[in-house]
């Protein structure tokens, strides 16, 4: 009996709520698409950086400077 009463007396959404839900859904879809595009770009750039770092020769080490000699007073 409760299933029937839930269907018959179910609250109906107003047109404003329906439009708001549609706007929210579309906005979230857009954000999800932007997020996936940003993550794909980040991964692509990371792979390119790692490949470039692997191909680059190791940096040369510079000789260390000697500490200046302090004069005694």
Secondary structure, DSSP 4 states (H G I P E B T S, - for coil): -HHHHHHHTPPPPPHHHHHHHHHHHHHHHHHHHHHHHHHHHHHHHHHHHHHHHHHSPPPPPPPPPPPPPPPP-
